[in-house]
Amino acid sequence: MVIEFPFNRREALGTKSESFKKYIRKYLEIDGFSQIGDSSVEGIFKDMIFYNPIIAPGKEFVIEAKATDLSIRNKKFARELVHYYKLWNIRTKEEKFIFMLFINGVKKPSKWKKFFDELNDIDFISEWCKWFNTEVAQVDANQLNDEELPCFRLFLQKGIVKVINSNELLNIIIEKENITSTSITRASRKLIEDLEKRKKPIPKNSEIIFNLAELKYPEFYYKSKTNYKRETTLYKKLDDAYTPPFIIHQGCILSYSNIANSDLGKHVKSKIIKVRSNDLKNESWPIFSRLLFTHLRRIFWKRGVFRVTRRSIFYYPFLEENINYRYMKNWTGRNVIVVKKVSHLKDTRYHKKGDINHYLHKAVNINLSLLWGCIYVTFQPRFYITFDGKTPIDGETLAKIVRKYRNPRFNRGKTRINLIKLWKYLLFDSYEYEKGKEDWFDNFHLYEYYSSKVSWSPEIVSRPQSLITKYLEEENA
């Protein structure tokens, strides 16, 4: 354990415990520490708990504050110190916390150095343990036996002790607060300033591009009565011949492909009629959207796109094992990565360096919306994970991998815009089909993304900015 006397062990001033802790908190925050626990608030044994992602990422810093002068054989302090050791010792090596002790002052500093130092005196520590066992420990479970002596000594060596009073802490805080780059207070002030700038637009014309585009769908669909009530039951009765997409609603088969030209025609019991699509849209939006989405899924599947079971997430599979990437051409003819292998970077207990960890797929969440009397397709680009390049995974395994990637949901940059353009091109505009095109495909068409021109821009500039309401008022005037 390292013991420090930053102000040469000057005489301590009397301070109350919570006031002393307040200065310790500010002192640590200057160096990038952030507090997550406090005994005065939560009633826990540990005085304060901090984290510091710069000094020790993931490590817990446990702080004990003593606002009085102590001797090395203070019984109350001894009981607390051994209890901290017991808490530290039961943890695994990776989970052990870093113990920090702040003391207003110490009596007989030479004895403290024998106890709290990287080269501490094992004989002195052994004598202290004997004293503790006979004079302080109230039950056998609290005693320190001979086998624990090396671990107890290591606990003392690993921790940090600072002998410093409140006035000295305050002087350090004042001196360092405006110059250190890790100050939490300073960083938070700068963050607030940046947020204030970001929420105010600048007077510059720009265009907002929404992630939705209007869908043109066929004017009529085919309808006929059937004896089947569910699609799954009818699928089992169909031959291996071509079967168009369809749904069953109120005992009728609905499809945008002519029922008479497929195996479905064998399972109808009434005349096949043509019905206006808008009639079904006005009658029941849930049924109409299911009819549309069933046909869109067939288009996507013919383009070689897979769907996550029972979800509207689509992605390209990885079918070749001897390459590291799968490419698709975008609207400019340029190759774009849609799937890549992610390999282990080093040997682990279960894997060797270079073994495949998972496959990372560009994916998109597709939904249909009824807005202003029109049908819109909404695109939400995302990524998806598989173990073999094609089979979706879910649950905790997926969650552990996904946590290592940044969530792109709220990204509004040019990369995000290019992604929604890419998926519109791949799913609707491209002339390429892996499994052949069906005759009714051309009846579906997707218009350009909905956009709106405005007289302001969210870009940040180094000049005074005004609120968005000001520009809207000027635009309306």
Secondary structure as GFF3:
##gff-version 3
##sequence-region A 1 477
A	DSSP	beta_strand	2	4	.	.	.	ID=ss1
A	DSSP	alpha_helix	17	30	.	.	.	ID=ss2
A	DSSP	beta_strand	34	38	.	.	.	ID=ss3
A	DSSP	alpha_helix	39	42	.	.	.	ID=ss4
A	DSSP	beta_strand	48	52	.	.	.	ID=ss5
A	DSSP	beta_strand	56	70	.	.	.	ID=ss6
A	DSSP	alpha_helix	75	89	.	.	.	ID=ss7
A	DSSP	beta_strand	98	106	.	.	.	ID=ss8
A	DSSP	alpha_helix	109	115	.	.	.	ID=ss9
A	DSSP	alpha_helix	122	131	.	.	.	ID=ss10
A	DSSP	pi_helix	132	136	.	.	.	ID=ss11
A	DSSP	three_ten_helix	140	142	.	.	.	ID=ss12
A	DSSP	three_ten_helix	146	148	.	.	.	ID=ss13
A	DSSP	alpha_helix	149	158	.	.	.	ID=ss14
A	DSSP	beta_strand	160	163	.	.	.	ID=ss15
A	DSSP	alpha_helix	166	176	.	.	.	ID=ss16
A	DSSP	alpha_helix	184	198	.	.	.	ID=ss17
A	DSSP	beta_strand	206	216	.	.	.	ID=ss18
A	DSSP	beta_strand	220	225	.	.	.	ID=ss19
A	DSSP	alpha_helix	231	237	.	.	.	ID=ss20
A	DSSP	beta_strand	247	249	.	.	.	ID=ss21
A	DSSP	beta_strand	252	255	.	.	.	ID=ss22
A	DSSP	three_ten_helix	259	261	.	.	.	ID=ss23
A	DSSP	three_ten_helix	263	267	.	.	.	ID=ss24
A	DSSP	beta_strand	273	276	.	.	.	ID=ss25
A	DSSP	alpha_helix	277	283	.	.	.	ID=ss26
A	DSSP	alpha_helix	285	302	.	.	.	ID=ss27
A	DSSP	beta_strand	306	307	.	.	.	ID=ss28
A	DSSP	beta_strand	313	315	.	.	.	ID=ss29
A	DSSP	beta_strand	325	329	.	.	.	ID=ss30
A	DSSP	beta_strand	335	343	.	.	.	ID=ss31
A	DSSP	beta_strand	356	371	.	.	.	ID=ss32
A	DSSP	beta_strand	374	386	.	.	.	ID=ss33
A	DSSP	alpha_helix	396	402	.	.	.	ID=ss34
A	DSSP	alpha_helix	414	424	.	.	.	ID=ss35
A	DSSP	pi_helix	425	429	.	.	.	ID=ss36
A	DSSP	three_ten_helix	441	443	.	.	.	ID=ss37
A	DSSP	beta_strand	445	454	.	.	.	ID=ss38
A	DSSP	alpha_helix	468	476	.	.	.	ID=ss39
###
